[in-house]
Amino acid sequence: MRKLLPMLSNHSHGGGRSAMTCRFRCGDACFQEVPNTSDNEYVGDVIAGALSRRSVMRAAAVVTVASAAGGALAVGAAPAAEAHPAQGPAAGHKPGSKATGARGLRFEAVAPNTADQVTVPAGYSQNVVIRWGEPILRGAPAFDPEKQTARAQAGQFGYNNDFLSLLPLRGEPHRQVLVANHEYTDEVLMFRGYDPENPTREQVEIAWAAHGLSVVVVQEEHRTGRLTPVTRHPLNRRLHTTSAFELTGPAAGGALVRTSADPAGRTVLGTLNNCAGGTTPWGTTLHGEENFNQYFANGSSATDKRYGMTGGASERKWERFDKRFDLAQEPNEAHRFGWVVELDPYDPDSTPQKRTALGRFKHEAAQPRLTADGRPVVYMGDDERFDYFYKFVSSKRMKKGGSRAAREHNLTLLDEGTLYVAKLTGDSPAAELDGSGKLPNDGEFDGSGSWIPLATAGPDGAVSHVPGMTAEEVFVFTRIAGDKVGATKMDRPEDVEPSPRTGRVYVALTNNKDRGKPGKAGADEANPRNGNKHGQVLELAEHWDDPASDGFAWRLFLVAGDPEDPATYFAGFPKEKVSPISCPDNVAFDPHGNLWLSTDGNQLGSHDGLFGVATQGERRGELKQFLTVPVGAETCGPIIQDRRVLVAVQHPGEVDGASVEKPASAWPDGPGKIVRPSVVAVWRTDGRDIGV
């Protein structure tokens, strides 16, 4: 019998996360009152639903046909590798031996562990691509944690890397453009002797500069999968809390986004708490502003409370140094955050744009696919207990080609279209859903769903579809619009990713410890466990395989946890043959159509990690762990290319009681060095593709 590791003592705040992570990343969101107090229906309450069982089966048939047809997956290839020793235990697999598994997953699964390192399968090697503080702009100094300044940080790689994107770089062989989010700062781990009640102006300005986005060209080592940054490349760029961003779309210029510093309501300084994101077919990147509420002081209105804002001072005390973070003085400033940001990484002089047509909430991510006629459809999760997931359907078609006119047109695609929120209906009687995670009598958690329109933005203005709300209110207070139309409350919908092969959409639902508590929603078919510690992954098929459809079929693909727990499910695959997984967060696809899942807050005693799972064929549901990250860290930003895997190792050493003076981790540079969030590349030492 598999024995899982004992629970770690420093992971006692909210399960797998440390109290320090909860404090700095999301402002203790899981320990505040649930912002969603609406009484809209739940999945288990509406068996008859808007869509019939016949519609579900018709959409499922579309999935089957799409799966059989397959299709090309455009993922960049990495160069051949040379042998380097893997870091970490070999898990009994000898390099060059034949491992079983779905194509792309033929590696020996890494065992659960608590090693203070990035542990990868035997036969694989790794390198740290770039660390917090490494200079990427001309004139930026080498990193010195004892002499750090805001000016230096503004030219260096930011803190707590999350979402990653790698884009091709034409005309420069073996180079790619790496784009990274920098979600938040942990000042206790950044500054020696940090006093949280009395931060200095310099510390605050360093933190401002450490947030945001980085663009850095990386060089591929021709004979391995190693990547290294190209410092001072013309495309390299840092965008942070004092950089200019443009509001575009239906809410731009409206009364709700105007401030004393920006009476036109169109120019915002900064982007905050960028979590996951997406890469568009037209070559830009999307970045979701998530837990923005924690940066603001004195939030007390009803609308602020729906977004998780509280009264009093903020954790970081930024309001002492800039009045825009004090909502008592600038009540509209918070309305300028919580958007999806679009960045053109190929134009270092461009102004990134906050796309208000995609709605305002705690965006975990935003990943587009195209309709048959070329219109982008963007899927988005709102990472909060009992909140919703959404899609935006553009009314404009993407233009192909690399002409300037095509590029300028494509940079307007996300300003016009319709924003929808999801409503799910289960197909099993409520009596079969007891909150334990036991499968209903039909053997699956599944059902149908509908996309409810919230508002439509057009060239001549916007129209609300929500009674009692203007279009501007819908886009700025999107959560409230979802409440009013009865959207389905979910267990923290995080990253949402459509499969490039089948079109099926996968939604990571991380956990929800409040499910089933007194006064809170109980289990339903899409969220089948009360006190949900481990999360699940939902699989969605649009009707007729049309992303613009107003209906879909859904089923739970994975119900996470210890495979020996009867309340787990791995798409029907034998549970004794899978790795234990807890708290799925970010998702990505590999060239073979496998879904890869990174975790956040593993509650099974092991460190967080990266997992691959087959989505098609006889091995559908076969899940294997590929790597684990160091003490206190979270696995973010996975990219799976033919011959390289990239992960962002976020907040290493972030455990309760840790500080610069008393580090909990020695990663990545060993004892005596400051702990630094970093990006890691992994490749096979024999030069072959990942997992084949």
C-alpha positions in Angstrom: 0.0 0.0 0.0 1.3 3.5 -0.9 2.2 5.5 2.1 1.9 9.3 1.7 4.2 11.6 3.6 3.1 13.1 6.9 1.6 16.5 6.8 4.2 19.2 7.1 4.1 21.4 10.2 4.8 24.5 8.3 1.8 23.9 6.0 -0.9 24.4 8.5 -2.6 27.6 7.3 -5.3 26.7 4.9 -3.9 23.2 4.3 -0.8 23.0 2.0 -0.1 26.7 2.0 1.9 28.4 4.7 0.4 31.4 6.6 3.1 33.6 5.0 2.0 32.6 1.4 -1.7 33.4 2.3 -0.7 36.7 3.8 1.4 38.1 1.0 -0.1 36.5 -2.1 -3.8 36.9 -1.6 -4.2 38.9 1.6 -5.5 35.9 3.5 -8.4 35.5 1.1 -9.4 32.1 2.3 -9.6 33.3 5.9 -11.9 36.2 5.1 -15.6 36.0 4.7 -16.7 34.5 1.3 -17.3 37.6 -0.9 -20.1 35.8 -2.8 -23.2 36.0 -0.6 -25.7 35.6 -3.4 -28.5 33.0 -3.3 -28.3 31.9 -6.9 -28.9 28.2 -7.7 -26.4 25.4 -7.5 -25.7 22.6 -9.8 -27.5 20.0 -7.7 -30.6 22.1 -7.4 -31.6 22.3 -11.1 -31.7 18.7 -12.4 -34.0 19.6 -15.2 -31.8 22.5 -16.4 -32.0 24.6 -19.5 -30.4 21.9 -21.7 -31.7 18.4 -22.1 -29.8 15.1 -21.7 -30.0 14.7 -25.4 -28.0 17.9 -25.8 -25.4 16.5 -23.5 -25.0 13.4 -25.5 -24.9 15.3 -28.8 -22.0 17.5 -27.4 -20.3 14.4 -26.1 -20.5 12.8 -29.6 -18.7 15.9 -30.9 -16.0 15.3 -28.4 -15.6 11.7 -29.5 -15.3 12.7 -33.2 -12.8 15.5 -32.4 -10.7 13.1 -30.4 -10.6 10.5 -33.2 -9.7 13.2 -35.7 -6.8 14.6 -33.7 -4.9 17.5 -35.3 -1.6 19.3 -35.3 -0.4 21.0 -32.2 1.8 24.0 -32.7 4.4 23.9 -30.0 8.0 25.1 -30.5 10.7 22.5 -30.6 13.9 22.7 -28.5 17.3 21.6 -29.7 18.9 18.2 -29.0 20.3 17.7 -25.6 23.5 16.3 -24.1 23.9 14.2 -21.0 23.8 15.9 -17.6 23.0 14.3 -14.3 19.5 14.7 -13.1 19.0 16.5 -9.7 17.2 14.4 -7.2 16.3 10.7 -6.7 16.2 8.4 -9.7 13.0 6.7 -8.6 14.3 3.4 -9.9 14.5 4.4 -13.6 17.7 4.0 -15.6 18.4 6.5 -18.4 17.6 4.9 -21.7 15.3 2.2 -20.2 11.8 1.9 -21.7 9.2 3.5 -19.4 5.6 2.7 -19.9 2.8 5.2 -20.3 0.9 7.3 -22.8 3.1 8.9 -25.5 4.6 12.0 -23.9 4.4 10.5 -20.4 6.9 7.7 -20.7 9.1 8.6 -17.8 9.3 7.1 -14.3 7.1 9.1 -12.1 8.8 11.2 -9.4 7.8 10.0 -6.0 6.2 12.4 -3.4 9.0 14.0 -1.4 10.0 17.0 0.6 13.5 17.6 -0.9 14.8 21.2 -1.0 15.4 21.1 -4.7 13.7 20.7 -8.1 13.4 16.9 -8.4 13.1 15.5 -11.9 13.0 11.9 -13.3 16.2 10.0 -13.8 17.6 10.6 -17.3 16.6 14.3 -17.2 18.7 17.4 -16.5 17.8 21.0 -15.6 19.2 24.5 -15.3 18.0 27.7 -13.6 17.2 29.9 -16.6 16.8 33.2 -14.7 16.5 34.3 -11.1 14.9 37.2 -9.3 17.1 40.2 -9.7 19.2 39.2 -12.7 19.8 42.3 -14.9 17.9 42.2 -18.2 18.0 45.9 -19.2 20.9 48.0 -20.3 22.5 49.8 -17.3 21.0 47.5 -14.7 23.5 46.4 -12.1 24.2 42.8 -10.9 21.9 41.7 -8.2 23.0 42.5 -4.6 20.3 41.8 -2.0 22.2 44.0 0.6 22.3 47.0 -1.8 19.1 46.7 -3.7 17.4 49.8 -5.0 14.2 50.6 -6.8 16.1 51.8 -9.8 18.1 48.6 -10.0 15.0 46.4 -9.6 13.3 48.2 -12.4 16.0 46.8 -14.8 16.1 43.4 -13.3 14.0 40.3 -13.5 11.0 40.6 -11.1 9.9 38.7 -8.1 7.7 35.6 -7.8 7.5 34.5 -11.4 4.2 32.8 -12.4 2.8 32.6 -15.9 5.4 31.9 -18.6 5.2 32.2 -22.4 7.9 31.3 -25.0 7.5 32.9 -28.4 9.6 32.4 -31.5 12.2 35.0 -32.5 12.6 35.2 -36.3 16.0 35.9 -37.7 17.8 34.9 -34.5 18.5 31.2 -34.5 18.2 29.3 -31.2 16.6 32.3 -29.5 13.1 32.7 -28.1 11.2 35.5 -26.3 10.4 34.6 -22.7 7.5 36.5 -21.1 6.9 36.2 -17.3 4.4 37.4 -14.8 5.5 38.6 -11.4 2.6 38.0 -9.1 3.5 39.5 -5.8 6.3 40.3 -3.4 7.2 38.8 0.0 9.1 41.6 1.7 10.0 39.4 4.7 12.1 37.2 2.3 13.4 40.2 0.3 14.7 42.6 2.9 16.9 41.9 5.9 15.3 43.3 9.1 12.0 44.1 7.4 9.5 45.7 9.8 6.0 45.0 8.4 4.4 47.9 10.4 7.0 50.4 9.2 8.2 49.7 5.7 10.6 52.3 4.2 9.9 54.2 1.0 12.8 52.5 -0.6 11.5 49.1 0.3 8.0 50.0 -1.0 9.4 51.3 -4.3 11.6 48.2 -4.7 8.4 46.1 -4.3 6.6 48.3 -6.8 9.4 47.6 -9.3 9.4 43.8 -8.5 5.8 43.4 -9.5 4.5 43.3 -13.1 5.9 41.7 -16.2 9.3 40.8 -17.7 10.2 40.3 -21.4 13.6 38.7 -21.9 15.2 37.0 -24.9 16.7 33.6 -24.0 19.4 31.7 -25.8 19.1 28.0 -26.4 22.3 25.9 -25.9 22.4 24.0 -29.2 23.3 20.5 -27.8 21.1 20.6 -24.6 17.8 22.0 -23.4 19.6 24.7 -21.4 18.3 28.3 -21.7 20.2 31.4 -20.6 19.0 35.1 -20.7 20.4 37.5 -23.3 21.0 40.6 -21.3 20.4 44.0 -22.9 18.6 42.6 -25.9 16.5 45.3 -27.6 13.2 43.4 -26.9 14.0 43.0 -23.2 11.5 44.9 -21.0 10.3 45.5 -17.5 6.7 46.7 -16.8 5.8 47.3 -13.1 3.6 49.3 -10.7 4.5 52.7 -12.1 4.5 51.8 -15.8 1.8 53.2 -18.0 -1.0 50.8 -19.1 -4.0 51.8 -21.3 -7.6 51.0 -20.5 -9.4 49.9 -23.7 -12.9 48.6 -24.5 -16.3 49.5 -23.1 -15.4 50.6 -19.6 -12.5 52.8 -20.7 -13.1 56.5 -20.1 -16.2 55.8 -18.0 -17.1 57.4 -14.7 -16.2 54.3 -12.7 -12.6 54.3 -13.8 -11.8 58.0 -13.5 -9.5 59.3 -10.8 -8.0 62.6 -9.8 -4.7 61.7 -11.4 -6.5 60.4 -14.6 -9.7 62.3 -15.1 -10.0 60.8 -18.6 -10.1 57.3 -17.2 -7.8 55.8 -19.8 -4.2 55.6 -18.3 -3.5 53.3 -15.4 -0.1 53.1 -13.6 0.9 49.5 -13.1 -0.4 46.0 -13.2 -0.8 44.0 -9.9 -0.9 40.4 -8.8 -0.5 38.9 -12.3 -1.2 35.2 -11.9 -1.5 33.0 -14.9 -2.2 34.1 -18.5 -2.3 33.0 -22.1 -0.7 33.3 -25.5 -2.8 34.5 -28.4 -2.7 33.1 -32.0 -1.7 36.6 -33.2 1.5 36.6 -31.1 0.6 38.6 -28.0 0.4 37.5 -24.4 -2.4 37.8 -21.9 -2.0 38.4 -18.2 -4.6 38.0 -15.5 -4.7 40.5 -12.6 -5.9 38.3 -9.7 -5.8 39.3 -6.0 -5.6 43.0 -6.5 -7.8 43.8 -3.6 -5.1 43.3 -1.0 -3.1 46.3 -2.2 -5.7 48.8 -1.2 -6.6 50.4 2.1 -10.0 51.5 3.5 -12.3 49.5 1.2 -15.7 49.6 2.7 -18.4 49.9 0.1 -20.7 47.1 -1.0 -19.0 46.7 -4.3 -15.6 46.7 -2.7 -16.7 43.9 -0.3 -17.9 41.7 -3.3 -14.3 41.9 -4.5 -12.8 41.0 -1.1 -11.7 44.4 0.1 -11.7 45.2 3.8 -11.4 48.3 5.9 -8.2 49.6 7.5 -4.6 49.5 6.4 -3.2 47.3 3.7 -0.6 44.6 4.5 2.2 46.4 2.6 1.2 50.0 3.7 1.6 51.3 0.1 -1.1 53.9 0.8 1.4 55.8 3.0 3.5 56.5 -0.1 0.9 56.9 -2.8 -2.7 58.1 -2.1 -4.1 56.0 -5.0 -3.9 52.9 -2.8 -6.1 54.6 -0.3 -9.7 54.1 -1.4 -11.0 56.7 1.0 -9.1 59.2 -1.1 -9.3 57.5 -4.5 -12.4 55.2 -4.5 -12.2 54.4 -8.2 -8.5 53.3 -8.3 -9.3 49.7 -7.5 -11.7 49.6 -10.5 -8.6 50.0 -12.7 -7.3 46.6 -11.6 -8.7 43.1 -12.0 -8.5 43.1 -15.8 -6.8 41.0 -18.4 -3.7 42.8 -19.8 -2.6 42.3 -23.4 1.1 42.7 -24.1 2.9 42.9 -27.5 6.3 41.4 -26.6 7.7 42.1 -30.1 7.2 45.9 -29.7 9.2 47.3 -26.8 7.7 50.7 -27.3 4.1 49.6 -27.1 1.8 50.4 -24.2 0.2 47.3 -22.7 -3.6 47.4 -22.7 -6.2 46.4 -20.1 -9.1 44.8 -22.0 -12.2 45.8 -20.2 -14.5 43.8 -22.5 -13.2 40.7 -20.7 -14.7 41.8 -17.4 -13.3 42.6 -14.0 -12.7 39.9 -11.4 -9.8 38.0 -9.9 -8.5 36.7 -13.2 -6.4 33.5 -12.8 -5.8 33.3 -16.5 -7.1 34.0 -20.0 -6.5 31.5 -22.9 -8.0 32.0 -26.4 -9.0 29.7 -29.2 -10.5 30.6 -32.6 -13.9 29.9 -34.0 -14.2 28.3 -37.5 -14.5 31.8 -38.9 -11.5 33.1 -37.0 -13.0 35.0 -34.0 -11.2 34.6 -30.7 -12.9 33.1 -27.8 -11.2 33.6 -24.4 -11.9 31.3 -21.4 -11.3 32.7 -17.9 -11.6 31.6 -14.3 -12.3 33.8 -11.2 -10.1 32.4 -8.4 -12.3 32.7 -5.4 -14.4 30.3 -3.3 -17.9 30.0 -4.9 -17.1 32.2 -7.9 -17.6 31.7 -11.6 -15.9 30.9 -14.9 -16.5 32.9 -18.0 -15.8 33.2 -21.7 -15.6 36.2 -24.1 -16.5 35.8 -27.8 -15.1 38.4 -30.0 -17.2 39.9 -32.8 -14.1 40.5 -35.0 -12.1 38.0 -37.0 -8.3 37.6 -36.7 -6.4 38.6 -39.8 -3.6 36.2 -40.9 -0.2 37.3 -42.0 2.6 39.4 -40.6 1.7 42.8 -42.2 1.5 45.9 -40.0 -2.2 46.3 -40.9 -3.0 42.8 -39.8 -1.1 43.2 -36.5 -2.8 46.5 -35.8 -6.2 45.0 -36.5 -5.5 42.0 -34.3 -4.6 44.2 -31.4 -8.3 45.3 -31.3 -9.8 41.9 -31.3 -10.5 41.8 -27.5 -12.3 45.1 -27.4 -15.6 44.1 -29.1 -17.7 41.1 -28.4 -19.9 39.4 -25.8 -19.0 38.4 -22.2 -20.7 35.3 -20.8 -20.8 33.4 -17.5 -21.3 29.7 -17.1 -24.3 28.0 -15.5 -24.0 24.2 -15.0 -26.7 21.6 -14.5 -26.0 18.1 -13.1 -27.8 15.1 -14.5 -28.0 13.0 -11.3 -30.6 13.2 -8.5 -29.6 15.3 -5.5 -30.0 12.2 -3.3 -27.0 10.6 -5.0 -24.7 13.5 -4.1 -23.9 13.1 -0.4 -20.8 15.4 -0.3 -18.4 12.4 0.1 -17.3 12.4 -3.5 -19.0 9.0 -4.2 -19.8 8.6 -7.9 -23.5 8.8 -8.7 -25.2 5.8 -10.2 -24.4 6.6 -13.8 -20.7 6.4 -13.0 -19.7 10.0 -13.7 -20.1 13.5 -12.4 -21.5 15.1 -15.5 -24.2 17.3 -17.0 -25.0 20.1 -19.3 -24.5 23.9 -19.2 -25.3 27.2 -20.7 -23.4 30.4 -21.3 -25.4 33.3 -20.0 -24.7 36.6 -21.8 -23.8 39.5 -19.5 -23.0 42.4 -21.9 -22.0 43.1 -25.5 -19.4 45.7 -26.6 -19.6 47.1 -30.1 -18.0 49.9 -32.1 -20.8 52.2 -31.2 -21.1 51.4 -27.5 -22.1 48.6 -25.2 -25.3 46.9 -24.2 -26.1 45.2 -20.9 -28.0 41.9 -20.8 -28.4 42.0 -17.0 -31.5 43.7 -15.7 -30.8 46.6 -13.4 -27.2 47.1 -14.5 -25.7 49.3 -17.1 -23.1 47.9 -19.5 -20.4 49.9 -17.7 -21.5 48.4 -14.4 -21.5 44.9 -15.8 -17.9 45.2 -17.1 -16.6 46.8 -13.9 -18.6 44.8 -11.4 -18.7 41.5 -13.3 -19.0 39.4 -10.2 -22.3 41.2 -9.3 -23.6 40.6 -12.8 -22.8 36.9 -12.4 -24.7 36.9 -9.1 -27.8 38.4 -10.7 -28.1 36.0 -13.6 -27.6 32.9 -11.3 -24.2 31.7 -12.5 -22.9 28.4 -10.9 -20.7 28.8 -7.8 -17.6 26.8 -8.2 -14.6 25.6 -6.1 -12.1 28.3 -7.0 -11.9 28.1 -10.8 -8.3 28.9 -11.7 -6.5 28.2 -15.0 -8.8 27.4 -18.0 -7.2 25.9 -21.1 -8.8 24.6 -24.4 -7.1 21.6 -25.9 -5.5 22.5 -29.3 -6.3 18.9 -30.5 -9.9 18.4 -29.4 -11.3 21.8 -28.5 -12.3 20.4 -25.1 -11.8 23.0 -22.3 -10.2 22.1 -19.0 -10.9 24.0 -15.8 -8.7 23.6 -12.8 -10.8 23.9 -9.6 -8.2 24.1 -6.9 -10.2 23.5 -3.6 -12.9 25.0 -1.4 -12.7 24.3 2.4 -16.0 26.1 2.9 -18.1 23.9 0.7 -20.8 22.4 2.8 -20.2 24.6 5.9 -23.3 26.0 7.7 -24.7 28.8 5.6 -22.6 27.8 2.6 -23.4 25.9 -0.5 -23.2 22.1 -0.1 -21.9 19.6 -2.6 -23.3 19.4 -6.1 -22.4 17.4 -9.2 -19.6 19.7 -10.4 -18.3 20.2 -6.9 -19.0 16.9 -5.3 -17.1 17.0 -2.0 -17.9 19.1 1.1 -14.8 20.5 2.8 -13.0 20.1 -0.6 -9.3 19.9 0.2 -7.9 18.5 -3.0 -9.8 20.0 -5.9 -10.9 18.7 -9.3 -10.5 19.3 -13.0 -13.6 19.9 -15.1 -13.8 19.0 -18.8 -16.2 20.9 -21.0 -17.3 20.3 -24.6 -19.0 23.2 -26.5 -22.1 22.2 -28.5 -21.2 21.2 -32.1 -17.6 21.9 -31.2 -18.4 25.6 -31.7 -16.6 27.9 -29.2 -19.2 30.6 -29.8 -22.0 28.2 -28.8 -24.4 29.1 -26.0 -24.4 25.5 -24.6 -22.0 22.8 -23.5 -21.6 19.4 -22.0 -19.4 18.9 -19.0 -18.0 16.2 -16.8 -15.3 15.9 -14.1 -12.1 14.6 -15.7 -10.2 14.3 -12.4 -11.3 14.4 -8.7 -7.9 14.9 -7.0 -6.4 13.4 -3.9 -4.8 10.2 -2.7 -5.7 7.5 -5.2 -6.4 5.1 -2.3 -9.2 7.5 -1.2 -12.5 6.3 -2.7 -13.5 9.9 -3.1 -11.0 10.3 -6.0 -11.5 9.7 -9.8 -9.0 9.7 -12.7 -11.3 9.5 -15.7 -11.9 5.8 -15.0 -8.1 4.9 -15.2 -7.0 2.3 -12.6 -6.2 4.4 -9.5 -3.4 2.1 -8.3 -1.4 3.2 -11.4 -1.5 7.0 -10.9 0.4 9.5 -8.9 -1.3 11.3 -5.9 -2.2 14.9 -6.8 -3.7 17.7 -4.7 -4.8 21.2 -5.6 -4.5 21.5 -9.4 -3.8 25.1 -10.4 -2.2 25.9 -13.8 -2.8 23.8 -16.8 -1.0 23.4 -20.2 -0.9 20.9 -23.1 2.0 19.1 -24.6 2.5 18.2 -28.3 0.8 14.8 -27.8 -2.4 16.2 -26.4 -1.7 15.4 -22.8 -2.8 17.8 -20.1 -0.1 19.0 -17.6 -1.1 20.3 -14.2 0.9 22.3 -11.7 -0.2 22.3 -8.1 -0.6 24.9 -5.4 -0.9 23.9 -1.8 -0.5 20.1 -2.0 -2.3 18.7 1.1 -0.9 15.2 0.9 2.4 15.9 2.7 4.6 16.3 -0.4 5.9 19.4 -2.0 4.0 20.8 -5.0 4.8 19.6 -8.4 4.1 19.2 -12.1 2.0 16.3 -13.5 1.1 15.0 -16.9 -2.2 13.2 -17.6 -3.4 11.5 -20.8 -6.7 12.9 -22.1 -7.4 10.5 -24.9 -7.2 6.8 -25.7 -7.1 3.7 -23.5 -4.7 5.5 -21.1 -7.1 8.4 -20.6 -6.7 9.5 -16.9 -3.2 8.0 -16.5 -1.5 10.7 -14.3 2.2 10.8 -13.6 4.3 13.3 -11.5 7.1 14.8 -13.5 8.8 17.0 -10.9 8.6 18.6 -7.5 9.7 22.0 -6.3 11.7 23.1 -3.2 10.6 23.8 0.3 7.7 26.3 0.5 7.5 26.7 -3.3 4.7 26.5 -5.7 4.9 25.2 -9.3 3.7 27.8 -11.9 3.8 28.7 -15.5 4.4 25.3 -17.1 5.4 25.2 -20.8 5.8 21.7 -22.4 7.7 21.8 -25.7 8.9 18.7 -27.7 12.3 18.6 -25.9 12.0 21.0 -23.0 9.7 21.7 -20.0 9.8 25.1 -18.3 8.4 25.8 -14.8 8.3 28.9 -12.7 9.4 28.1 -9.1 7.4 30.6 -7.1 8.0 31.7 -3.5 10.6 29.1 -2.5 11.3 29.1 1.2 8.0 30.8 2.0 7.1 29.0 5.2 6.0 30.3 8.5 8.8 31.9 10.6 11.2 32.2 7.6 13.0 35.4 6.9 16.2 36.6 5.2 18.0 36.0 8.5 16.4 32.6 9.0 15.9 31.1 5.5 13.8 27.9 5.3 15.3 26.9 1.9 18.8 27.1 0.3 17.4 27.0 -3.2 18.6 27.8 -5.9 22.1 28.9 -5.0 22.9 26.9 -1.8 23.4 27.8 1.9 24.4 31.4 2.7 22.6 32.8 -0.4 19.3 34.6 -0.4 16.4 32.5 -1.6 15.3 33.6 -5.1 12.2 32.7 -7.2 13.4 31.4 -10.5 12.5 29.9 -13.9 13.8 26.3 -14.5 14.2 24.4 -17.7 14.2 20.5 -17.8 15.3 18.3 -20.7 16.3 14.7 -21.5 20.0 14.0 -21.2 19.8 11.6 -24.2 18.5 14.4 -26.5 15.2 12.7 -27.2 11.7 14.2 -26.9 10.1 14.5 -23.5 8.3 11.4 -22.4 8.6 9.3 -25.6 
